[in-house]
Amino acid sequence: MIIESRFNGPPGSGNGGWSAGIFAGAAGPGPVEVTLRRPPPLETPLTFADGEVRDPAGAVVAQVRPTEDPGAVVPPVDLPAARAASAAYPGLVEHPFPSCYVCGPDRADGLRIFPGRLPDGRTAAPFRVPGPVTPPTVWAALDCPGGWSVIAAGRPYVLGRMAAVVAALPEPGDECVVTGATVGGEGRKAFVHTSLYAPDGTLLAWARATWVALPDAAG
């Protein structure tokens, strides 16, 4: 396995959702939970065995274990509401990682998912599906909308753990909707859910995740 450099999150490391999707694929069918133990390195051969992803030096990058269906469905909104929320995406003004493949405004070649807040605190964003689309694409799309339900100015978070179910892949070229919500927290950890909907409102995928505040941002 190699996380290509264009699928970055924070500079120099893989986007958490994309990386988790790659690692989940290596584990085979069935719901799995991926725990990132260190920033996934880019352009580096990684191996998977006995539920662990390791780098060439043998360091554990991630752990993958079977889990139950995360059952983490965030209610949908229609496309106009998602577009309106996205227009107020706070990452357009201040973004901890503006080159992120998923939500970075500096990435013309990224997924360009810009989650904005809804009045009830959820996030929503339109998602123009690229082609070709793969399960890691969907894991990536489910990643940042959850994070942006807790990220605030001067308070960056990164993905720590994620479990997802991809019931169906979206169609390339479709404009889907992604929703996210914070459902709890503990210390530096925030617990979030995300869901991906097809243009007709069909639920395509859903995830639960734990995001972790960076140490220098913890209160």
C-alpha positions as CSV (number, residue, x, y, z in Angstrom):
1,M,0.0,0.0,0.0
2,I,1.2,3.5,-0.8
3,I,-0.6,6.8,0.1
4,E,0.1,9.0,-2.9
5,S,1.3,12.5,-2.2
6,R,-1.8,14.1,-3.7
7,F,-4.0,12.5,-1.1
8,N,-2.5,14.5,1.8
9,G,-4.2,16.0,4.8
10,P,-1.9,17.9,7.0
11,P,1.4,18.7,5.1
12,G,3.5,15.7,4.7
13,S,0.9,13.1,5.7
14,G,-2.1,11.3,4.3
15,N,-5.6,12.6,4.6
16,G,-7.1,10.6,7.5
17,G,-10.2,9.5,5.7
18,W,-8.5,8.5,2.5
19,S,-5.8,6.6,4.4
20,A,-8.3,4.9,6.6
21,G,-10.2,3.8,3.5
22,I,-7.1,2.3,2.0
23,F,-6.3,0.4,5.2
24,A,-9.9,-0.8,5.5
25,G,-9.7,-2.2,2.0
26,A,-6.6,-4.2,2.9
27,A,-8.5,-5.8,5.8
28,G,-11.2,-7.2,3.5
29,P,-15.0,-7.1,3.6
30,G,-17.1,-6.2,6.6
31,P,-17.3,-3.1,8.8
32,V,-13.9,-2.2,10.3
33,E,-12.6,0.5,12.6
34,V,-9.3,2.1,11.7
35,T,-7.2,3.8,14.4
36,L,-4.4,6.0,13.2
37,R,-1.4,5.7,15.5
38,R,0.8,8.2,13.7
39,P,0.4,10.4,10.6
40,P,0.2,8.2,7.6
41,P,3.3,8.8,5.6
42,L,3.2,9.7,1.9
43,E,4.8,7.8,-1.0
44,T,6.0,5.1,1.5
45,P,5.4,1.4,1.1
46,L,3.2,0.2,3.9
47,T,2.4,-3.4,4.9
48,F,-0.7,-4.9,6.5
49,A,-0.6,-8.0,8.7
50,D,-2.4,-9.2,11.8
51,G,-4.6,-6.1,11.9
52,E,-1.7,-3.6,11.8
53,V,-0.3,-1.3,9.1
54,R,3.4,-0.8,9.5
55,D,6.0,1.4,7.7
56,P,9.3,0.1,6.4
57,A,10.9,0.6,9.8
58,G,8.3,-1.5,11.5
59,A,6.5,1.3,13.2
60,V,2.7,0.9,13.6
61,V,0.9,3.5,11.5
62,A,-2.6,2.2,12.0
63,Q,-4.6,-0.6,13.6
64,V,-7.6,-2.2,11.9
65,R,-10.2,-4.3,13.6
66,P,-13.6,-5.7,12.8
67,T,-16.5,-3.7,14.3
68,E,-20.3,-3.5,14.3
69,D,-22.1,-1.3,11.8
70,P,-21.4,2.2,13.1
71,G,-25.0,3.1,12.6
72,A,-24.0,6.8,12.6
73,V,-26.6,8.4,10.3
74,V,-26.8,12.2,10.2
75,P,-30.1,13.4,8.7
76,P,-30.0,14.8,5.2
77,V,-30.6,18.2,3.9
78,D,-31.5,19.2,0.3
79,L,-28.9,20.4,-2.1
80,P,-29.8,24.2,-1.9
81,A,-29.4,24.0,1.9
82,A,-26.1,22.3,1.6
83,R,-24.9,24.9,-0.9
84,A,-26.0,27.7,1.4
85,A,-24.1,26.2,4.3
86,S,-21.0,25.6,2.2
87,A,-20.9,29.3,1.1
88,A,-20.2,30.1,4.8
89,Y,-17.5,27.4,5.1
90,P,-15.1,28.8,7.8
91,G,-12.1,27.1,6.1
92,L,-12.3,29.7,3.3
93,V,-11.2,32.3,5.9
94,E,-9.0,30.3,8.3
95,H,-8.0,26.7,7.6
96,P,-5.4,24.7,9.6
97,F,-4.4,22.6,6.6
98,P,-5.4,24.6,3.4
99,S,-3.8,22.0,1.1
100,C,-6.0,19.1,2.4
101,Y,-7.1,16.9,-0.4
102,V,-10.7,16.8,0.9
103,C,-11.5,20.2,2.3
104,G,-8.6,22.4,1.4
105,P,-9.4,25.6,-0.5
106,D,-6.0,25.6,-2.0
107,R,-6.6,22.3,-3.8
108,A,-8.1,22.9,-7.2
109,D,-7.5,19.1,-7.8
110,G,-9.1,18.0,-4.5
111,L,-12.6,16.9,-3.5
112,R,-13.4,20.5,-2.5
113,I,-15.9,19.5,0.1
114,F,-16.5,22.7,2.1
115,P,-18.7,22.0,5.1
116,G,-20.6,24.9,6.6
117,R,-22.8,25.0,9.7
118,L,-26.5,24.6,9.6
119,P,-28.7,26.4,12.2
120,D,-28.9,23.3,14.4
121,G,-25.0,22.9,14.5
122,R,-24.7,20.1,11.9
123,T,-22.5,20.6,8.9
124,A,-23.5,20.2,5.3
125,A,-21.8,20.5,1.9
126,P,-22.3,19.5,-1.7
127,F,-19.9,17.0,-3.1
128,R,-19.3,16.7,-6.8
129,V,-18.1,13.1,-7.3
130,P,-14.9,12.6,-9.2
131,G,-14.3,9.8,-11.6
132,P,-13.3,7.2,-11.1
133,V,-14.7,6.8,-7.6
134,T,-13.5,4.1,-5.1
135,P,-14.3,3.2,-1.5
136,P,-11.4,5.3,-0.2
137,T,-12.9,8.3,-2.1
138,V,-16.1,7.8,0.0
139,W,-14.1,7.4,3.3
140,A,-12.4,10.7,2.4
141,A,-15.7,12.4,1.7
142,L,-17.0,11.2,5.1
143,D,-14.0,12.5,7.0
144,C,-13.7,16.3,7.0
145,P,-17.4,17.1,7.3
146,G,-17.4,15.5,10.7
147,G,-14.3,17.4,11.8
148,W,-15.7,20.7,10.7
149,S,-18.6,20.2,13.2
150,V,-16.0,20.8,16.0
151,I,-13.1,22.6,14.4
152,A,-13.1,26.4,15.3
153,A,-10.7,29.2,14.8
154,G,-7.4,28.5,16.6
155,R,-8.6,25.0,17.5
156,P,-7.4,22.4,14.9
157,Y,-8.2,18.8,15.1
158,V,-7.0,15.7,13.2
159,L,-8.7,12.3,12.6
160,G,-7.8,9.7,15.2
161,R,-10.3,6.8,14.5
162,M,-12.9,6.0,11.9
163,A,-15.4,3.3,11.1
164,A,-17.5,3.5,8.0
165,V,-20.0,1.6,5.9
166,V,-20.1,2.2,2.1
167,A,-23.5,0.8,1.1
168,A,-23.1,2.0,-2.5
169,L,-20.7,4.1,-4.5
170,P,-21.9,7.5,-5.8
171,E,-22.0,8.0,-9.5
172,P,-19.1,10.1,-11.0
173,G,-20.3,13.6,-11.8
174,D,-23.2,13.5,-9.4
175,E,-23.6,16.3,-6.9
176,C,-24.2,14.6,-3.6
177,V,-24.6,16.0,-0.1
178,V,-22.5,15.2,2.9
179,T,-23.7,15.9,6.5
180,G,-21.8,15.9,9.8
181,A,-22.5,16.3,13.4
182,T,-20.7,16.3,16.8
183,V,-22.3,13.7,19.1
184,G,-20.1,14.0,22.2
185,G,-16.6,14.6,23.5
186,E,-14.1,13.8,26.2
187,G,-11.0,15.8,26.9
188,R,-9.2,16.5,23.6
189,K,-11.5,14.0,21.8
190,A,-14.6,14.8,19.8
191,F,-17.0,12.1,18.6
192,V,-18.6,12.8,15.3
193,H,-20.9,11.2,12.7
194,T,-21.2,11.8,9.0
195,S,-23.4,10.6,6.2
196,L,-23.3,10.8,2.4
197,Y,-26.5,11.1,0.3
198,A,-27.1,10.6,-3.4
199,P,-28.8,13.4,-5.4
200,D,-32.2,11.7,-4.9
201,G,-31.7,11.5,-1.2
202,T,-30.6,7.8,-1.0
203,L,-28.2,7.1,1.9
204,L,-25.0,5.9,0.3
205,A,-22.5,5.7,3.2
206,W,-22.1,6.6,6.9
207,A,-19.4,6.8,9.5
208,R,-18.5,7.5,13.1
209,A,-15.2,9.0,14.0
210,T,-13.0,10.4,16.8
211,W,-11.2,13.6,16.1
212,V,-8.4,14.7,18.4
213,A,-7.4,18.3,19.2
214,L,-3.7,19.0,18.6
215,P,-1.9,19.4,21.9
216,D,-1.0,23.0,21.4
217,A,-4.6,23.8,20.8
218,A,-6.1,22.0,23.8
219,G,-7.5,24.2,26.4
